[in-house]
Amino acid sequence: MAAKGRNDARRERIGGLDAVVLCSGPLEAWVLPSHGSNLARLFVGGKAVVDFDPALLARHDYTGTPVLYPTPNRVRDGVFRWRGRDYRQVKRGTLVLEHGLVHGFYL
C-alpha cells in the first residue's frame, strides 16, 4: 500500500495482466491499460475499496471499474473527433453510441 505523503507510479503484474500502480498519499490505484484503463483495484489507507476478478476480464466481461473513456455519455452517430481525427466506436462489428469502452487505445 502507498505510504502517506508518497507519490509514485510503478508497473506490476496482477492476475496475469500488466498494471500501472499509481500512489498518492493514502491512495493506491491499480489500472489495466490493456483493458481500457480499467480501475482494477483501489486502496484507501490500506483498505481495499475496489477490486476485480481476473477470470471475468479473461472472458471479456466487466469487473473492477471500467473507465468510461473517452466518452462518458452518448456519442452522436458513434463517431467522435479528437485532435483533428475521427474515431468510430465499433465493437464486434456494431456501432457503439454510448460509453466508449476503450481497449488498446493509448494517447
Wavefront OBJ file of the C-alpha trace (Angstrom):
o trace
v 0.000 0.000 0.000
v 1.055 3.590 -0.512
v 2.927 5.291 2.285
v 1.311 8.528 3.485
v 2.769 11.501 1.630
v 4.460 9.333 -1.016
v 3.677 9.870 -4.698
v 4.902 7.428 -7.314
v 3.971 5.118 -10.167
v 5.203 1.617 -10.906
v 4.366 -1.407 -13.031
v 3.096 -4.662 -11.523
v 1.504 -7.915 -12.725
v -1.886 -8.913 -11.373
v -3.907 -11.930 -12.442
v -1.575 -12.376 -15.430
v -2.143 -8.774 -16.557
v 0.141 -5.746 -16.669
v -0.965 -2.984 -14.334
v 0.162 0.559 -13.647
v 0.044 1.326 -9.936
v -0.431 4.983 -9.036
v 0.222 6.074 -5.444
v -0.539 9.355 -3.762
v -0.550 9.623 -0.004
v -3.019 7.051 1.352
v -4.371 6.241 -2.149
v -3.200 3.403 -4.378
v -4.890 2.762 -7.744
v -4.211 -0.265 -9.969
v -5.065 0.485 -13.610
v -5.076 -2.019 -16.517
v -4.150 -0.135 -19.736
v -4.735 -3.235 -21.897
v -8.364 -3.358 -20.734
v -9.486 0.192 -21.385
v -7.638 1.580 -18.368
v -9.964 -0.383 -16.099
v -9.546 0.593 -12.452
v -8.857 -2.918 -11.164
v -8.003 -2.091 -7.565
v -8.255 0.934 -5.324
v -6.905 1.095 -1.792
v -7.508 3.960 0.630
v -5.360 3.898 3.751
v -4.523 0.235 3.062
v -8.197 -0.795 2.846
v -9.481 -2.270 -0.439
v -12.336 -0.161 -1.800
v -12.463 -1.574 -5.364
v -11.277 -4.999 -6.514
v -11.705 -7.085 -9.649
v -11.896 -10.686 -10.840
v -9.181 -11.538 -13.424
v -11.257 -14.514 -14.672
v -14.085 -12.160 -15.685
v -11.695 -9.986 -17.679
v -10.289 -13.085 -19.389
v -13.855 -13.831 -20.576
v -14.173 -10.215 -21.813
v -16.736 -9.488 -19.129
v -16.767 -6.401 -16.915
v -15.198 -6.200 -13.476
v -13.394 -3.565 -11.444
v -14.452 -0.090 -12.538
v -14.354 0.430 -16.301
v -13.243 3.933 -17.115
v -15.811 5.483 -19.431
v -13.154 6.992 -21.635
v -13.069 8.884 -23.845
v -16.837 9.264 -23.773
v -18.770 9.177 -20.505
v -22.047 9.676 -22.365
v -23.704 9.161 -25.762
v -21.804 9.881 -28.982
v -23.695 11.210 -31.991
v -23.537 8.677 -34.838
v -20.921 6.673 -32.880
v -18.103 8.970 -34.078
v -16.129 11.496 -32.055
v -13.382 13.865 -33.154
v -10.217 14.444 -31.162
v -7.140 16.381 -32.234
v -8.445 16.567 -35.793
v -9.001 12.827 -36.151
v -12.330 10.959 -36.292
v -12.766 7.859 -34.133
v -15.609 5.447 -34.926
v -16.761 3.444 -31.944
v -17.287 -0.091 -33.195
v -17.366 -3.207 -31.057
v -17.680 -6.644 -32.659
v -18.842 -5.028 -35.886
v -21.593 -2.984 -34.227
v -21.592 0.789 -33.900
v -21.418 1.870 -30.242
v -23.320 5.053 -29.450
v -22.607 5.308 -25.732
v -19.833 4.786 -23.186
v -16.884 4.248 -25.497
v -15.162 1.421 -23.653
v -11.572 1.617 -24.810
v -9.248 -1.331 -25.357
v -5.737 -0.855 -26.669
v -6.120 2.911 -27.135
v -3.143 4.913 -25.927
v -2.594 8.647 -26.214
l 1 2 3 4 5 6 7 8 9 10 11 12 13 14 15 16 17 18 19 20 21 22 23 24 25 26 27 28 29 30 31 32 33 34 35 36 37 38 39 40 41 42 43 44 45 46 47 48 49 50 51 52 53 54 55 56 57 58 59 60 61 62 63 64 65 66 67 68 69 70 71 72 73 74 75 76 77 78 79 80 81 82 83 84 85 86 87 88 89 90 91 92 93 94 95 96 97 98 99 100 101 102 103 104 105 106 107
